[in-house]
Amino acid sequence: MEFVRMEDLRVGMRLASPIYNKKGVMLFERDTRLTVQGIESVKNFGLLGMYILDPSEPLPPMSEEDLESERFQIITGSSIQEELDRLVNTKKQTKIENIASMIIRKYGYLEGKVTIYQNLRSQDDFISRHSLNVATLCAMITHVMNVRVDEKLLIVQAALVHDIGKQSVPNQFLYAKEQTEDIKKDIYQKHLEGLDLVEQAFGNGKVIKRMCSQAARVQHDWENGIESSLSGKLVLGARILLVANRYDEMTAMNLQGEAQSEVQALREFEKYPEIYDPEVVAALIRSVNILFPGNIVELNTGEKALVLSENSGDVLRPTVLIFSDNSIMDLSLAENRDFSVVDIVKTLDNRHVMSSIE
């Protein structure tokens, strides 16, 4: 299973993910073999690429609930894009609060963990799809942290509009495979300017803008090696937005490099606790499936292993079955501290192993 860029698609390749139109109607089923006409049709959607099954790879299971979740993402992502366009063009919005409420109803009261489905993205809807995933994560994290209902709604709204400024950046710069320092500076400036629209368009615009601008400032300073004056002073919404935004940035498809795994995202969060609030990271871990039974992982010894059971105390140290000798190892035990999970061995797209809502 691998992510294949649009220009590298070939006749006979098997689709790992279904393709929907903006109304949520399935156009191509999973396991469809690409034809010349199919490739041209897929290219017309403007997608960055497709997830392709290996020639002999069995089709992973996908329930009706999974398919419905994907349809929800397609339809909701389209609604978000319409509102972002309206906000840029008219400096007004009418549906962001309603969309936020809908996301909270679907994801903000769940018990147990869910698998985040990284959907297909094009240059035209990348921002809205990213914003939807960040809002979904924020809804789940705020639930685990017992955030007040009114504050939860504001945080999810902030997630939906946090990247509004990037709508004004030409695609050839925003999605360039290599971005110069000047381009990065311009994108950041547009990002901040876009948040002025947020302040004007919402009744609680100042509060939402503060969350977005604080998170953007800290992330920017960290990426540029600047010691941020905001460290330790962020409002709760900004701390949650920082974690949710970075998690999706790392694990979703992009044009700047290969998507990284959930394990790699957690490693970064653990490495920089001064940037990523450990309490928020802990809530994320309680919300999403990362290493759970059925995952295949690579250990620091180079061996492959099957995850048998989760470790609620340290999600990155589960109990595994090592394939080379069929031995079982509990990575949480002191005698096994020299062994660790390096990464997840990928299966379907960058979800690695699929699982339904528990």
N, C-alpha and C positions, 0 to 999 in steps of 0.2 A: 504494500500500500504506500502510495506516495502522492505528494502534491505536484502536479504537472502544470507548468505555465501554459497559457493559451497557445503560444506560438510553437509549443512542443507537442501538442496533441497529434495523435496518429490514428489512422483507420484501424479498427479492431480493438482499441483500448476499451476497457469496461468501466463504466461509471460507478463510483462507490457511493455517491450521494445523489438523491433525486434533484431534479431541477423544476422549480415552480415559476409561474409568472407572478406579477405583482398582486394579482387577486387571489393567490394561493392555489391556483389550478396546476396540477402536476403535468409537466410537458414531457419530461424524460424520467423513466423509472430507474431505480438502481439496477445495476448489472446490464444495462443497455450497452451494446457494443457500438462504438462510434463508426459512422459511415462518413463519406465525403460531405454529403448533405447535412448530416448531423453536426459535424465539426463547424461548418459554415453557420449553421443555425445557432450553435452554442456561442460562437464568436460574436454574433450579433447582440448577445446579451451584455457584452462588455465586461464579462467576468475576468478576474485576474488570472484564474486558472481553475482546474478541476482536481478532485481527489479521484485517483485511479486505482483500481484493484490490480494486483499482480496477476499474471496470466492464469496461474493455478490456485489463486487464493479463494477460499470459499466466501460466499456472501455473508457478512455478519448479520445477526438477527436484528430486526427493527420492528418494534411493536406499533400498533395503531396510535398509542399514546405518544410514541416518539415522532411519528409522522405528523400528528396533530400539533405537536410542539414546533415542528419545523414550519408548518403552515402558519401558525400563530406568529412566528418570527418574521415570515415574509410579509404578511398583511400589516403587522404592527410596524415593521421597519419602513414600509411604504408610507404609512400615516406619519411617522416621525419625519421622514424626508419632506413631505408636504409642509409640515409645520416649520421645519428649519428654513425651507425656501421662503415661506411666507414671512418669517421673522426677518430674514435678510432683505427681502424686497419691500416690505411694508412697515418694518419695525413694530409689528404686532404679531400676536399669536392667539389662538382661540382654543386649542385642544391639548396643549402640553399637560395641563393638570389632569385632564380626563385620561390621557394615555398613561400618565404616572399612576393614577388610581387603578387602572386596569392591570398594569404590571404588578402592582402591590397585591391585588386580589389573587392573581395567579401564582406569584412567587413569594409574596411577603408574609405568608402565614404557614408555610410548609414545615412539617416535622420530619426530621431526617435529612439526608443529603440528596442532592441531584447531580446529574451529569450535565455539564454545560456543553451544548452543541455548537461547535464553531461552524457557522454557516458560510455559504459561498458569498463572495463579495465582488462588486465591480467598483470602478472608480466613481461611478455616479451615485452609488449608495453606500460606499465604504463608511462614511462618517455616521450615517443613520444606523447601520448595522452595528458598528462599534458602540454607539451611544446606547442602543437597545441592550446589548450584552452588559455594559457597565451599569445601566439602570437595573437590570435583572439581578446582578451581583449585589448592588446596593440594597435592593429590596430584601434579599435573603440575609445579608449581614446585619441590617438594622433590626430584623426580626430576632436573630440570635442575641443581639445586644440589648433587646428590650427597649429600643428607642421609642419615644412617644409617637403616637400616630401622626400628629401634625408635623413633627420634625421629620419623620420618615418620608412624608409626602414631599417636603421641600428638598430633601436629599436626593430622592429619585428624580424630581424635576431638574435639579442641578446636573445630574448624570446625563439627562436627555439633551441638555443644551451646552454642556461644558466645552464642546469642540466647535461651537457655532462659528467662531472666527475663521476656522479653516475652510468654511464654505466660500470664502472670498479669495482663496489661494488657487491660482490656475493649476489644473490637474498635472501638467507637465512638470511642475515644481513639487507639488505635494506628493506625487507618487513616483518621483524620480528614483531610479535604482541607487543612485549616489547623489546625496544632497551636499552642496557646498556650504561652508559656514555662513555665507551671505544669505543663501536660501533659508537655512535654519533660523537665522535671526529674523528674516522677514516673516516666516511662518509664525514664529513666537509673537511678533508684534501684532500680526493679524489676529492671532488667538486672543490676545488681551483686548484689542479693539472690539472684537465681537462681543465681549462680555459687557460692554457698555449698552449694547442692544438688550441684553438680558435685564439690566437694571431698569430700562425704560418700559419693557413689555410685560413685566410681572408686578402684581400687587406687592409681593414680597421680594421684588427684584434685588434690593440691596443685600438681603440675606443670601439669596441664591448666588449672586455675583461674588460675594465674599467667599463662599465655599469654593467656587470654581477658580477664582483668581489665586487664592491661597494654595490650592493643590497644584495649579499650573506653575506658580512661582517656585515652590519647593522642588518640583520635579525638574524644572529648567535649571535651577541653581545646582542641583545634585549632578545632573548630566554634564554640566560645564565646570565641575570642580569648585564651585563657589559655596562657601559656608553660608547657608541661608539664615537670615536674621529671624525667620519665622519658625525655625525648628523649636519644638516644644510649646508653641503658642497657637497651634492650629485649632480651629473650631472642629467639633466632632464630624460634621459633614465633610470637611476638607480631608480629614484623616481617612474617612471611609472611601471617599472618592479617589484619593491617591492610590490606595491598594486595589480597588476595583478596576480603575483605569489601567494601571500597570499590568495587572493580571491578564486582561484581555489583549493589551498591546503585545505581550510576550507570546501568548498562546494562539493568537489568530493569524490567518494568512496575511501576508504583506508582500511588498515588492522590494524591501530592503534586505531580505534574507529569509532563511527558513524559519517557520514558526517553531517556538521552543515549547517544551513540555511543561505541564503543571509542576513537576518536580523541580525543574530549573527555576520556575517562578518563585517557588517557596524558598529555594536556596538563596535567591537574591533578597527576598524579604528578611530571612534570618540574618543575612550578612549585614544588612543596613537597618537595624531597629530604630535608629535615630530618624530615619526617613519614613519607614513603614511601621506604624503603631502595632506592637505585638498583640495588643488586645483585639485590634481589628483583624489582623492576620489569623488569630485564633478563631474568630467568628467566621472568617472565610473558610478555614479548614473544616469547621463544623457544618458548613453549608453545602460544600461541593465534594464530589467524589474525586480523589486524587490517587491514592494507592489503596485498592480494595481487592477482594478475592477475584481472581481471574486475570488480573494484570500480569503481563510478562515484563520482567525488569532485567536490567544488566547491573551486575555487582561490580565493585571496584577491583575484583579479581579477574574481570573479563568474562565470568561465567553468567549464563542466563538462568533465571529462576522464575517460578510461578508464585504469585502472592496467594497465600492460603488464608490469612486473616489479618485484619487491620490492627494497628496499634493506636488506641485512642489517646494514649499519652504522648506519643511521638509518631505522627503519621508517616514519617519517612523511614521508620524502622519497624516494618511489619514482620510477620512470620512467613518464610518462603520455603518452597521446595526447589532445591538446586537440581537442575536437569542432569548434570554430568554424573552424579552418583546417587540420585534420588534421596539425598539426605534432607532433613528438615532443619531449618535454622531460624531461631527467634532472634532477630537483630536487636531486640531491646535488652537482651541479657548482657551482663558485664563482660562475660568471656567472649562475646561476639562483637565487641565495640570496634574492633579493627576492620570489620566488614560493613559495607554501606551500599545503599542503592545509588547508582550513578545516574540512571535515567530509566524511563519507560521505553520498552520496545514498541514502536508504533504499529497500530493496526489501522482502523478506519479513520481517515483524515487525522487531525491532531487531537482527536478525542481519545485515541489509544485503545480503549476498550469501552464498549457502549453499555449503558445501564439505565434502566428506567427509574423514575422517581420512586423512592422507597415508601 
